[in-house]
Amino acid sequence: ISNLEDGVSYTFDIIACKTIDNEVHASNPISVTIKTMKQTGSSKTVSAKLYGYDDVHVYWSKASNATHYKVYYKK
């Protein structure tokens, strides 16, 4: 989605759809609200080290203009 303004909250409704026998079935909508923020500079280095089988340490250099970080992971 382009042209979103910085610092503004936007709400999106997400609906899952499935076609069965040429008929569309939709789930109840789920609303998600996000707040936009300016992009900062990127980290120059990122590294990760595995300790054991389920312990990962992630390190990075500070990005320019960053005041805090949010770290996400995916299985």
PLY file of the C-alpha trace (Angstrom):
ply
format ascii 1.0
element vertex 75
property float x
property float y
property float z
element edge 74
property int vertex1
property int vertex2
end_header
0.00 0.00 0.00
1.59 3.24 -1.08
1.14 6.86 -0.01
0.48 6.17 3.69
1.23 9.14 5.92
3.83 8.96 8.69
2.50 8.65 12.26
-1.08 7.82 11.22
-3.03 4.75 12.38
-4.72 2.73 9.64
-7.24 -0.08 10.18
-7.51 -2.97 7.74
-10.19 -5.66 7.64
-8.89 -9.09 6.62
-11.31 -11.70 5.32
-10.35 -15.24 4.34
-12.30 -16.65 1.37
-12.61 -20.16 -0.04
-14.52 -21.35 -3.11
-16.42 -24.62 -2.73
-18.49 -25.88 -5.67
-18.31 -22.44 -7.35
-19.69 -20.75 -4.21
-17.53 -18.30 -2.25
-17.47 -18.77 1.52
-15.99 -15.95 3.62
-14.82 -15.88 7.23
-15.73 -13.16 9.67
-13.47 -10.12 9.16
-10.51 -9.59 11.46
-9.57 -5.94 12.02
-5.90 -5.01 12.32
-4.73 -1.50 13.18
-1.19 -0.38 12.39
0.58 2.91 13.00
3.05 4.01 10.37
6.50 5.34 11.24
9.40 6.78 9.34
11.97 4.34 8.07
15.35 4.67 9.73
18.71 3.82 8.28
19.51 0.13 8.21
21.93 -1.81 10.39
25.22 -2.46 8.65
25.84 -5.81 10.32
23.52 -8.51 11.62
24.66 -11.84 13.01
23.13 -14.73 14.90
24.60 -17.56 16.93
22.85 -20.77 17.98
23.34 -21.99 21.56
21.98 -25.51 22.04
18.95 -26.44 19.96
16.51 -23.66 20.91
18.51 -20.62 22.03
19.51 -18.03 19.44
21.35 -14.78 20.14
21.03 -12.04 17.51
23.37 -9.06 17.33
23.29 -5.97 15.10
24.91 -2.57 14.78
22.79 0.47 15.64
20.84 1.90 12.73
21.05 5.64 12.20
18.06 7.52 13.66
16.68 4.40 15.39
15.25 4.95 18.87
14.15 1.35 19.53
13.78 -2.00 17.77
11.11 -4.64 17.28
12.40 -8.14 16.63
10.19 -10.70 14.87
10.82 -14.35 14.24
9.18 -16.98 12.10
9.21 -20.74 12.52
0 1
1 2
2 3
3 4
4 5
5 6
6 7
7 8
8 9
9 10
10 11
11 12
12 13
13 14
14 15
15 16
16 17
17 18
18 19
19 20
20 21
21 22
22 23
23 24
24 25
25 26
26 27
27 28
28 29
29 30
30 31
31 32
32 33
33 34
34 35
35 36
36 37
37 38
38 39
39 40
40 41
41 42
42 43
43 44
44 45
45 46
46 47
47 48
48 49
49 50
50 51
51 52
52 53
53 54
54 55
55 56
56 57
57 58
58 59
59 60
60 61
61 62
62 63
63 64
64 65
65 66
66 67
67 68
68 69
69 70
70 71
71 72
72 73
73 74
